[in-house]
Amino acid sequence: MGGKLRVGALISGSGSNLQVIMDQCDKKNINAEIVFTGSDNKDAKGLLKAKKKKIPCFVVD
């Protein structure tokens, strides 16, 4: 299987797991890219982390 794995992240809060995945992608320890981040919490801090990396984000009710 070649190429990068395309990952979508669903978060509800601080985005601590999202941050670990982003860090590991940046270090090339994971051959993946995060292509979106979604949450059911408009105030989730993890959305800010994703936006800083220019990862598209969305919120659902």
TIDOMAR-427148 format. One record per residue (C-alpha): x, y, z; residue in three letters. Coordinates in pm, whole numbers, plus 50000, padded with zeros to 5 digits. Layout:
N
XYZALA;...
***
This chain:
61
500005000050000MET;501585032849895GLY;501005069149962GLY;499955087450273LYS;497045076150482LEU;494305102750489ARG;493025106950845VAL;489895124250971GLY;489845133051341ALA;486745136051558LEU;487335154251884ILE;485305166752178SER;487725186452390GLY;491365196152418SER;492545176052119GLY;495395159252309SER;495225127952090ASN;494955149751781LEU;498115168051890GLN;500025135451928VAL;498975124151580ILE;499925157951428MET;503315156951601ASP;504015121551481GLN;503015130851125CYS;505355160851138ASP;508205138551260LYS;507445113850978LYS;506785086051232ASN;503315081951080ILE;502925082750703ASN;499635101550717ALA;498005135550682GLU;495035148250876ILE;492505160050620VAL;489765172450854PHE;488875177051218THR;485285176551339GLY;483635181751675SER;480255183351841ASP;481635210352072ASN;482135244551916LYS;484425254152206ASP;486735223952173ALA;490325236252210LYS;491445209751965GLY;489745228851683LEU;492185257551739LEU;495115233251722LYS;493855220051389ALA;493185254851249LYS;496755265351335LYS;497945237051108LYS;495445247850839LYS;493425215850876ILE;489805220750769PRO;487415219551066CYS;483685216151122PHE;481235215251410VAL;477945196351423VAL;475005199251662ASP;
***
